[in-house]
């Protein structure tokens, strides 16, 4: 590869960005602007999965039933639902949401839901754990 071509295909270093998230956004925009990089970075299986997900999205927009999509593309309904959720505006996966944004499960707070009293323990799968 020539020196000029190599400089064109470089992602800017992390230090040039204000945060890792800003760097990830810049790197993703760079990859989208240079589709040949996807050929270099993705395995054949990953490229196949990406094309299947793109086709799932097309068929969902065409209102094809999920069972038919699953049968014709040999994918699980869980994959179809994941693509559908990702296409929704404002959707964030559980991992993308911060701990404070995640919905707390029952029995995890300091307020006893039955009596409304404040308690000094938390229920876990191992039993009650005292909090201080």
N, C-alpha and C positions, 0 to 999 in steps of 0.2 A: 504494500500500500504506500502511496506517495505521502510525503510529509503534509502537503496541502489537504489531501483526503483525510489523513489521520486527525488533523486539527478540527475538521468539520464534524467528525463523529465522536468528539469528546464531550462528556457531560461535565458541567462546571463543578469544581470541588465544593464540598459541604461548607468549608470555611467562608465561602463567598456569600452565603445566605444567612439570614437572621436566625433561622431555626431549622431543625431537621425536616419539619413539615414543609417549610418553604422550599427546601432543597428537593424533597420528594415530588412536589408539584412541578418544579422546574425540570426535573429529570423525566417525569412522565410526559410533559409537553414536548421535550426533546425527542423522546422515543416516538411519540405520535407524529412528529414532524419528519422523522427518518424511519419509515417502515422497514427498511432493510435491517435495522437493528433487531427487530422482532425475530427475523430469520436467524440471526446469530445467537440471540439469548434464549429463545424458546426451543424446547425439544419438539419432536414430531408429535408426541402425545399432547403437549400443551397447546400446540397450534390446532390440533384436531378438536380439543376441548373448547378453545376460543371460537372456532368456526361453528361448533355445535351450539354454543351459547348464543351466538349471533343469529343462527337459524331459529332457535327457540324463541328469541325476542321477536323476530319477524312473524313467526306463526302466532305468537300471543297477540300481537297487534292486529293480525288478520282474524282473530277470534276463533282459532282452531281449538277444539277441546284438548285439554291436557292429556287425557288418556291416549288420544290419537297421536299427539306429538311424541309421547313417551314410546309408543309402539313403533312409530315410523323412524325415529332417530335413535332408538335403543338407549334411551336415557331414563333415569329414575324420575318419579314425580317430585321427589325432593329437590333435584337439580332444577326442574322447571319452576318450582316455587321459589327457589333461591334467585333465579333470574328475574322472576316476576317482582319479588320484593326489591331487588336491586334497581329495577326500572322505576319504582315508585319515587316520586319527588320527596326529598327530605329523609329518605330511609338511611339509617345507620345501623350497622351490625352491632351485636352485643359488645364485641371487642373494640369497636371504634368509639363507643360511648364511654365516658369516664365513669369511674366508680361512683361518684356522687350523683350522676345522672341515672344510673341503673335503678330499676325499681327494686325496692327492698322486699324480700319475701316475708311471709307472716311469721311472727315470733322472733324477728331479728332486731326490733327496735327496743328502746328503753321503756316504752309505754306498754303496760299490760293491756292488751286489747279487750279482754273480758271485763275487767273492773275499772280501767282507766287510771290505775295507780302507776306510779313510777317504781320500777323495780331495779335491783342492783345485780341482775344476772341476764345472761343471754342464752336462749335455747340453741343448742347445736345438735348435730347428729350423735355426739358423744354424751349428751345430757346437758345439764345446766352448767354454765361457766360463769363464775362471779366476775363482775366488772367493778372497777374502782374509779 
